[in-house]
């Protein structure tokens, strides 16, 4: 999750107006999607 925060801070800027309070949810979602084995 920290890697995504460090390398792609622009993602939060894009979705910050939608998720006003907890922009960290975006990083958690991306991390969860990438940590799963493809089906």
Residue pairs with C-beta under 8 A, 6 or more apart in sequence:
1 27
1 28
1 31
4 11
4 27
4 30
4 31
5 12
5 27
11 26
11 27
11 30
12 23
12 26
12 27
15 23
15 26
16 23
19 25
19 26
